[in-house]
């Protein structure tokens, strides 16, 4: 019998509600550990613990906030928990924690994990767009986060843009997302690369493929976006990143050809 099945969860929840800071921290850390188990996720979600975790995310100590967002990230991977989480309005507190965290940290990664899950709901998208610096913080993680964090960040932005391109396209573009997306197309995880390319297509002036005279290549898509960017600094940075992206792509192709050449055995000697 597991700890949760033995009834220990009730005691953990009582400690979460305690005014004693040490008990709150210990209970949050315990929930973080318990939430890592697949079998515990539905039980914790139904126990009333999620609103308490969000409350700690708002008012707890720094360590308790970090443990709370990591527990929420774990719990969000169980689909039935998502509606429970979104009903607690977690986005403002998650964004606040994200903005105060180093973008390359595990905390930032888990914040973006929760954000990616929440923007699947209209309430989550609206809340993120309404938060001062909310989308910018996600863009900064896309640029400087861990590989997994960058995957969550681009996933969140793609979900937002796909939900209502007209509403969110300019909000995303104005935060200088293009350089980070360009880098992800060649250096991200396979999922990040695909999502980054899809988002770039959505961010251009028209989301529809161009004619055969203007092929729908990544370079053409990016050039189209760059022509619409306001500000010399952003445009210059994007152009530089495009040149670097093409260079990296050429180098990768060359290495691939060299590797193929090494494994090929001549048939005529």
HUSULZI-V959981 format. One record per pair of residues at least 6 apart in sequence whose C-alpha atoms are under 8 Angstrom apart, sorted by the first residue. I is the first residue (numbers start at 1). J is the second residue. If there is no record, write none. Layout:
BEGIN
I_J ; I_J
END
This chain:
BEGIN
3_9 ; 4_34 ; 4_40 ; 4_43 ; 9_44 ; 12_27 ; 12_30 ; 12_31 ; 13_27 ; 13_49 ; 15_23 ; 15_24 ; 15_27 ; 16_23 ; 16_24 ; 16_25 ; 16_27 ; 16_28 ; 16_52 ; 16_53 ; 17_24 ; 17_52 ; 18_24 ; 21_60 ; 21_61 ; 24_60 ; 24_64 ; 25_61 ; 25_63 ; 25_64 ; 28_53 ; 28_64 ; 28_67 ; 28_68 ; 29_64 ; 29_67 ; 29_68 ; 31_71 ; 32_67 ; 32_68 ; 32_70 ; 32_71 ; 32_74 ; 33_71 ; 34_40 ; 35_41 ; 35_44 ; 35_71 ; 35_74 ; 35_75 ; 36_71 ; 36_74 ; 36_75 ; 41_74 ; 41_75 ; 41_78 ; 41_81 ; 42_78 ; 42_80 ; 42_81 ; 44_50 ; 45_75 ; 45_80 ; 45_81 ; 45_84 ; 50_72 ; 50_84 ; 50_85 ; 50_88 ; 51_85 ; 51_88 ; 53_68 ; 53_69 ; 53_71 ; 53_72 ; 54_68 ; 54_69 ; 54_88 ; 54_90 ; 54_93 ; 56_64 ; 56_65 ; 56_68 ; 57_64 ; 57_65 ; 57_66 ; 57_68 ; 57_69 ; 57_93 ; 57_94 ; 58_65 ; 58_93 ; 59_65 ; 65_97 ; 66_107 ; 69_94 ; 69_107 ; 69_110 ; 69_111 ; 69_114 ; 70_107 ; 70_110 ; 70_111 ; 72_85 ; 72_114 ; 73_110 ; 73_111 ; 73_113 ; 73_114 ; 75_81 ; 76_82 ; 76_85 ; 76_114 ; 76_117 ; 82_117 ; 82_118 ; 86_118 ; 86_121 ; 86_123 ; 86_124 ; 89_124 ; 91_115 ; 91_118 ; 91_124 ; 91_127 ; 91_128 ; 92_127 ; 92_128 ; 92_131 ; 94_111 ; 94_114 ; 94_115 ; 95_111 ; 95_128 ; 95_131 ; 95_134 ; 95_137 ; 97_111 ; 98_107 ; 98_108 ; 98_111 ; 98_112 ; 98_137 ; 99_137 ; 101_107 ; 101_108 ; 102_108 ; 103_109 ; 103_140 ; 103_141 ; 103_144 ; 103_145 ; 104_141 ; 104_144 ; 104_145 ; 104_146 ; 104_149 ; 105_145 ; 105_146 ; 106_146 ; 108_141 ; 108_145 ; 108_149 ; 109_141 ; 109_145 ; 109_146 ; 109_148 ; 109_149 ; 109_150 ; 109_152 ; 110_149 ; 112_138 ; 112_149 ; 112_152 ; 112_153 ; 112_156 ; 113_149 ; 113_152 ; 113_153 ; 115_124 ; 115_156 ; 116_152 ; 116_153 ; 116_155 ; 116_156 ; 116_157 ; 116_159 ; 117_156 ; 118_124 ; 118_125 ; 119_125 ; 119_128 ; 119_156 ; 119_159 ; 119_160 ; 120_159 ; 120_160 ; 125_160 ; 128_134 ; 128_135 ; 129_135 ; 129_171 ; 135_171 ; 135_172 ; 135_175 ; 136_172 ; 136_175 ; 138_153 ; 138_157 ; 139_153 ; 139_154 ; 139_175 ; 139_176 ; 139_177 ; 139_180 ; 141_149 ; 141_150 ; 141_153 ; 142_149 ; 142_150 ; 142_151 ; 142_153 ; 142_154 ; 142_180 ; 142_181 ; 143_150 ; 143_179 ; 143_180 ; 143_181 ; 144_150 ; 147_188 ; 147_189 ; 150_188 ; 150_192 ; 151_188 ; 151_189 ; 151_191 ; 151_192 ; 154_181 ; 154_192 ; 154_195 ; 154_196 ; 155_192 ; 155_195 ; 157_172 ; 157_199 ; 158_195 ; 158_196 ; 158_198 ; 158_199 ; 160_168 ; 161_167 ; 161_168 ; 161_169 ; 161_199 ; 161_202 ; 162_202 ; 165_202 ; 165_203 ; 169_202 ; 169_203 ; 173_203 ; 173_229 ; 174_229 ; 176_234 ; 178_200 ; 178_238 ; 179_237 ; 179_238 ; 179_241 ; 179_242 ; 181_196 ; 181_197 ; 181_200 ; 182_196 ; 182_241 ; 182_242 ; 182_245 ; 183_241 ; 183_245 ; 184_192 ; 184_193 ; 184_196 ; 185_192 ; 185_193 ; 185_194 ; 185_196 ; 185_197 ; 186_193 ; 186_245 ; 186_248 ; 186_249 ; 187_193 ; 197_218 ; 200_221 ; 200_222 ; 201_207 ; 201_221 ; 203_225 ; 204_221 ; 204_222 ; 204_224 ; 204_225 ; 205_224 ; 205_225 ; 205_228 ; 209_215 ; 209_216 ; 210_216 ; 214_220 ; 219_242 ; 222_242 ; 223_239 ; 226_235 ; 226_238 ; 226_239 ; 227_235 ; 229_235
END
